Amino acid sequence: MPDNRHITLIGAGLAGAVLATLLVQRGWQVDVYEKRGDPRVQGYGGGRSINLALAERGRHALRLAGADDAVMQHAVMMRGRMVHFLDGRTDLQRYGRDDSEVIWSVHRGELNVVLLDIAERAGARLHFDRGLSAVDFDARIATFTDPRDGNTHQVAFESLVGADGAGSALRAAMAKQMDLGERTESLGHSYKELEIPPARDGGFSIEPNALHIWPRGRYMCIALPNDERTFTVTLFLPNEGDPSFATVRDGGDARALFERDFADALPLIPDLERDFERNPTGVLATLYLDRWHLDGRAVLLGDAAHAMVPFHGQGMNCAFEDCVALAEQLDARPDRASAFAAFQADRLPNARAIQQMALENYLEMRDRVDDDDYLLQRALEHALAQRHPDRFMPRYAMVTFHRIPYATAFERGRQQRELLVELTRGHSSLDSLDWTAVDAAVCERLSPLPMDA
Ligand code: FAD
């Protein structure tokens, strides 16, 4: 039987690798079981470039794990959203005040490889081709299946940590023991990944330091840069209606959609038809659980506990923040059951808040970034953030450039939004505002902000 500083992680994806490192650093013995083969040996799933936006919460966890420098070598800075209007005009909407407030595009495969190397160097034991297939919680025996030959392997455990993603096998096993209060809400929209290759001269074919958005009301396209000078394009469409994945069914339909709605992107994607037909259609949903742990025997984190839609670029960042929180609770508490309970009490409300903000951001990205009221509110938001930096911070900045708890950012964002709507009502420009009254309203309605610990 493993001793009481031993822990078994399921999944060597993004959260699994970071948590393994943080725990080993704190003196834990860590075994990590991963369903897939070692990506360092056989390359990362399918060879497609898929990238993720890394923000301050994620970077903070990477700094604690000693991984930030290695990861940032592969990162491309994104200063803001480059909005592509239907008529071909573009507009760069900065995310933050300056280049200290930006997000970073990282290649999922490279990131995973870097994190696995760091975890292994730290002393975590990684076991690949071991998919969790059954758990006997009474005997504390986990069964893993090797997908290459179907052979099973039994492993004794003290506690299991589920970092095995949205389709978590550990969650399914826990649900047989207790009611987790699980529900999944489908967004009713799905996505397809496409690629913009490098330009003829080998450079980026559009502005590299931006997250490109083609907002079109009920649907949109986005593109994030990769360090190999490509862009990963993601087309988000509803599942029904027109256009939707029900009407855009093959490469020819996709070309017709792009000719009509994304004309400036079309020449950048030479393999549009092939990408559309070969790449899977990804579904988008939010996973809610009321309980994340089974006493001291098992706990879930990252997507396994709270998968969210990707529109705030925070799923991985939130998962990394979970890793820090769980490692800290395991250090601080006398037993695992109370550590897992404290972890859940701390993180569940924050996960709910970012799940909701991610849903709201879809509407904002696809429908509001080119709307006049929105742009005026955003202009006021920027002005107030400069005039009252201790009291007014755009919600996007609280979530992305700071570690203010998500739940605080959510509530604060709601108060600020009300104020912006009130203060801009009846105005079409900031010039007509009474700034004395505006400043008084901010000081009266918004208390000073809590800053990062
Ligand atoms: P995963 O990264 O999914 O890792 C789970 C691991 O567990 C995998 O390695 C898997 O093979 C393994 N596994 C699965 N089942 C088993 C089993 N039975 N036994 C053993 N191992 C198993 N987040 C951001 O922060 N920024 C973004 O810009 C962003 N963009 C996104 C875009 C899209 C289209 C999507 C779908 C998601 C995006 N996300 C983004 C979210 C992000 O991808 C996830 O939140 C993140 O990957 C969660 O990490 P995880 O370690 O919990 O799960």
Residues whose N, C-alpha, C, O or C-beta is under 5 A from the ligand:
A	BS01	FAD	I10 G11 A12 G13 L14 A15 G16 Y33 E34 K35 R36 N51 L52 A53 R130 G131 L132 A163 D164 G165 A166 A169 L301 G302 D303 A304 P310 G313 Q314 G315 M316 N317 A319
